[in-house]
Structure formats: C-alpha cells, structure tokens
C-alpha cells in the first residue's frame, strides 16, 4: 500500500491518501463534476507449491516480454496499468470535466466487495461509473456470477471410538449431505451469458482433535456460485432441504467475513454477493468500446468473468454501471506460473487513459 501511494504521488496524482481500511486512493481532478472510478485489489492468494513454478513467484522474472509471478495477472498487471494510465493523462495535460479516482483496495481475495463498499458507504466516494482492472485479456467484461459462502454444521453424539454404536458420527452425517450436494450440482440454474450456477465443498473440519472419539460436530464450507435468477435465500433453502431429506441434525448459514485489515480495521459483512450484468447497451459500454478501439484498432469483444470481482457491490448492490477491462488472462489467476504480457499492460494503460479522457471530457 505504501509503495502504491508513493508511486501515485511520484506520477503526479493531485491527491493521494490511505483510508482507515488501508485502501489507497489516488485522485486526478478537482473533485467536482462526474466521477469515474478505476479499481482493483492489492492482495493476492498465496504462492502454493513453489516446486510447481518455473520461476520464483516473488521475483517478477521477465522472459521474452512476459512477467511471471504471483499476482502478475490477478491483479497487479491491471493495477500498474491503471496507475500509469492515469499518469498518461497528467503528462498530456488532458482537461477533465470531472474527477478520476484510482483505488487499490484491500481484502479482495477473501471478500471481494468489502473494500469498495467501505469506500462508498464510509468514505463517501460516489462514482458515476466503475471500471475494474481485473484480468479480461483486453476484452470488456460486463458481468459475473454471484457467490455465497455457506457453512454447514452437523451435530452428532460423542462416544469412545471402541463403541461407535453408542454415538452418532457427525462426519457420517456430513458425508451424506455432501454426496447429495454433488448430485444436486447438475440441477442448478443456467444463464446464456453468465453460465450455470455451481457449488463445491471446499473445506471440512472436525472440532474433536482426539483420534479415538466419535465426533459430535463436523463443519464444512460450500462455495455456491449464483447465476442470474438465483439468490442467497434460494441457495440456503436448497441446502436446508437436503439436510432435512437426509434426516441429519444440522443447520446451514451464510459465512461471516470478519477478518482484520492490515491497518487493524474490521468491517464485517456477509459472504454473499449477487450476480450482476451491465446491459450491453449501457452508455458506459458504448463509450469504453469506442475509446478502446481508438487505441487497439479493433472493437473489443464483450465477455464476462468466471471469477468474482468488486462489481458484486458496485453493480450488484449499488446499481452503478460497471465494466471490467484489463491485461492478463483470467485462466492464469491463482495458478502456478501466473503471468502477464507486458505489451498488454502497456496497451491497457493507454486504453485507461483514453476512456477517462473521453468520459470526463
């Protein structure tokens, strides 16, 4: 965060500050008139198995015009392009009839909407349009599936493992529910743009640490991706129905996000994020497409993400027209040998400058 703030100051932003959450906020313009927000997150996932990498994931190795490293595609290629795209505006003395904000947000991996919600609801930033720098392969993305993280807790009855018939094994109850969830996964809703809803059990744990005790509690996590027409309430009801059908003592609830930011700030929220789509005929899409074409020479195709972004809040909850455009391919996010083409970063920076110039002129 400090490095980003220093780079914004060095490249001529009119104002730079870090809020209580730790979001880095750079401003170009007077603060008057319409507001365009460029946003991506600062954090990355871990490096995983370092033995699977061909280069050190923390050294930003460049080979043949390609930068390798954790976060190269998601999100730091886009973050760098946003900052230097804004710098191109300053260097050209482009007059703006409005204000451009470039923000690097915190906690984007564990809770994609939390930082931008704080910016809008607590910091008072009121953007008219939002452009996300998440990887799109230089396409314009206009939507994504939503996500709800659910926590299922199964109760059993503890006893000595030498006499399991005297207890109720919570792990067995959880296993029955998980098997039913696997069967249910093929019956979820579908959408022509966003694709089908999905679910996956991603974590399971037993509170009992002693190995010769029949466990009386087992908890597992469901990552449920919501397509258009699916809601948090619908997803919860599906799982509760399976619990009842299997005759298992248990309950399901939406997980709560309560992690501490690096500043010490906690901004709790439910881990529930709606699907969203910005209409194809929205003026933001039309203007951004024309701007991109001026730089690239072609009209960028429209698409959507499989991954989840801060658009879950800006368009999903707040209804602010939102698109994504960035260097890097989504398919390389969170993988070993993650990378981004430097030429795509340079191109994205020029497109960001053009979009801001055209929208705020």
N, C-alpha and C positions, 0 to 999 in steps of 0.2 A: 504494500500500500504506500509506504513512504517513497519507494522508488518511482512508482507511478506518479505520485503527486509532484515529485521533483522533476520528472520528465515533462509533465504538463506545464509546470512553471517555466522550464527551460525552453519549451517550444512556443511560448507566447500566449497561453491562455490568459484571459482577462482576470479570472479569479479561480482559485483552487482551494478546496477545503476538504477535510475528512470529518464526517459526522460521527455521532455517538456510537453507531453500529460499526463504524470502520469503513463505510463506503467512501470512495474517493470521487469527488465531484468537481469536474472542470467546466468552466463557463466561458463562452465566447459571445459577446453581445452585451447590451445594456440591461437585460432583464425585462425589457418592455416588449410588447407585441407577442405574436405566437411563439410557442416553444416546441422545439424538436429535440427529442432525447435519443442519444445513441447510448446503448447499454450492453454490457456483457459482464460476466462474473470474473472474480480474481482467482478463486481457488480451483484446485484440480483434485482428481482422485489420486490415490497412491500409485506407485510405480509397478506394483505387482511383483512377479517373478523377474528379478533383474537378469537372470540367465536367459530369458526369452528375448532380450533386447540385443540387437546387433551393435548398437552404440550405447554409451552411457546415457540414460534417460534424463540426467540432470545437467548435462554439459552443453546442450543445444548445438550438437555437431551439425555442420553444414556439409553436404556432399552433393555435387552436381546441381546446385541451386535448390536443394531440398533441405529444410531444417528438421532435425529429428529431436524428439524429447517429449517428456510428459507435459501435456498442455499445449503442444505445438498447434494442434488443430482445435482443441477444445479446452480453453477459449483464447489462448494468448496470441495466436496469429491474428485473430479478429481484433483483440484489444489493442495491439500495436498499430494495426491499420486504422482503427478509429482515432487514436491519438494523433497519428501523423497525417491522417486525412484532414482533421481539424487544423493542424499546422499548415497544410497547404492553403487553406482559406486565409489564414493570417498572413502568410507570405505573399499572397496575391492581393492583399488589401480588399478582399471581397466585401462589398457593403451588404449588411444583413438587416432586413426589416423584421427582426425578431431575435430570438436567443437560441443558441445551440448549447446543449449540455452533453458532455461525455462522462459517463459514470462507469467505474469499475466497482461492482457490488460484491458483498461478502456472502458466504454460505450458499452459493449457487448449486453446489453438488448435493448437500443434504436436504435443502429446502428451496427450490428454485424460485419461489415467489416472495420469500421473506424480505430480501434487501430492497426490492423495488416497491413493495408495499410500504416499507418504512419510509422510503424516500417520499412517497406521495402522501401517506396518511400522517406521518410525524414531521418530516422535514418541510412539507408543504409544497413540494415540486409538483407543478400541474402541467404536464406535457399535453400538447395537442396531437402529437404523433410520436410513435416509438419505432426505432429501427434497432433490432437486436443483432449483435455481432457474432452470434453462434454460427458454427460451420454450416454452409449451404452449398459449397462447391461453386460459388458465384451465381447461384440461382437466387430468385426471390421466393422465399418461403412465406406462406400466408396462413399457416395453422399447424396444429398438432393435436394428438390425443391428450386427454387429461390423465390424471393419475391420482389414485387414492391408496394410501398405505394402511392396511388393516392389520390389527393384532388380535389373534385368536388365542384365548386361554382355555385350556381344558382341565377340568378338575377330576381327580381320581381319589383313591384311598390308599394311604401308605401302609405297608407292612413289610416284614422281612422277606427278602427275595427267596429264602428257602421254602416259604409257604405262600407262593404268589396267589393261590386261590382265595386267600383271606383278604386280599386287597383289590383295588381297581386301578389298573395300569393306565395312567394318563397318556403315556406315549402311544399305546394301542388306540386309544380314542382319537388322538390327533391323527394317527395314521389312517384311520377310516375316513376322517374328514378330508384329508389331503388327497386320498385316492378319488373321492367323489369330486373334489375340485378339479382334478386332472381330467375327469370325464366331462365335466361341465364346460371346460375351456373351449371346446369346439362348438358350443351353442351360443356364444356371446354375439352381441350386435355387430353390425358392419356399416361402413360408410364408403361411398365411392371415392372421396378424396382422402380421408384420414385412415381408411383401412379398418380392420376389425378390432374390437376390444380384445384384450388379452389378460391373463392372470398367471402369476408364477409364485410359488412358495420359495422365498429367498433366504429364510433363516429359521432355525428351530433350536430351542433350548429347553433343558430340564433344570428346574430350580434345585433339585436334590443333587448334591455333589458326591454323596456316599454311593459306592457302586453296588452295594448289596441291599438296597432298599427299593421296593416297588414305588415309583414316583407318583406323588399325588397332584402334581401340576406339570403341565407342558404348555409352552407358548410358542407359537410360530407366526411369521410375518408373511402377508400376502401383498405382492406388488400387483395392483389391478390397474390396467390402462383402460381409460374410458373413451370410447368413440362418441361421435355426436349422437345424442338421444339417450345416452347412459348417464346416470347421476350417482352421486355418493350414496344417497338413500337406497337406490336400486341395488347397488353393489353390496351394501350391508345386508339388505333383505335376502339377497341370493345366498350369502354365506350363512346367515342365521337359519334359513330354511334347510340347508344341508345339515347343520348341526342338529336340528330337531329331527330330521329324517333319519339320521344315524343313531338317534337315541343317546347322544353323548352329552354329558354335563359340561357345558361350556358357553362362552359368550364371545362376541366379536365387537370391536370398537375401532374407530379411526385413531391411528397413532398420533401422538402429540409431538411437535418439534419444540424443544426447549434447550437447544444447545447454546453454549456461550460463545459469542463472537470474540475475536482476538482482543477487543477493547474491554471485555468483561460484560458487555451488554447482552441481555437475554430478551428476545422478542418472540414470545410464544405464538404458535399458530397450529391449526390442524394440518396434518399432512394430506390435504385433499385439494386437488387442483382441477378445474374444469377443462374439458376440451374447448378449443376455440378455433374460429376461422374468420379471417378478414375477407369480406366479399371481394370477388375478383374485379368488380367494377368500382371499388373504393378509390377515391381520388389519390390516396397515398400510393397505391399500387401503380396507378397510371403515371404519376409524376416520377416515382422511383424508376420505373421501367424506362421512361424516356431519358432520364439522367444517366442510367447505366449504359444505355445504347450509345449515348454521345461519347462515352469513354471506350467501351469494348467494341463498338461497331456492329453489335447484334442485339436484338431484343432478348433479354434473359428469360429463360423458361420459368414458369411458376411451379412451385412444389410445396412440400410440407415436410416436417420433421417426424422421425420416429421417436427421437429423444424429447425430453421435456425442457421447456425454457421459461424465462420470466414472463413470457406472453400469457401464461396462465393467470397472472394477475392483471396485466395491463389491458388485454383484450377480454380475457375470460371473466374477470370480476368487474373491472372498471370500465370496460367498453371503449377503451382508447384505441384508435386504429393502429395496428401493429403489424410489422413485417420483419423478416429476417434476411440479411444478406451478409455473407462473409466468406473469407478464404478457408480452405481446408475442407475435407470430406467428412461427413458425419460418421461414415463407416470406420474411420480410424480413431474416433474418440474412445478413450478408455482402453485402448489396445496396446500391446507391445509394439514397438517401432512406430508409434504415432508420429505423424509428420505433416508438414505443410510446405507447399511450393512457395518460395519467396516471391516469384513473379506474381502469383495470385495475391499475395499480401500487398504488393505494390499496386496492383490493379484495383484491389478493394479500397485502398486508401484514396485513390483518385476518384473512385465512384462515390465514396462517402462525401468527399469534398463537393462533388457535383450535385449530389442530392440535396445537401444543405444549402448550397448556393441557389438552386432552383426553387426549393420550397420556401426559403426565407428571404428571397429577393423581393 
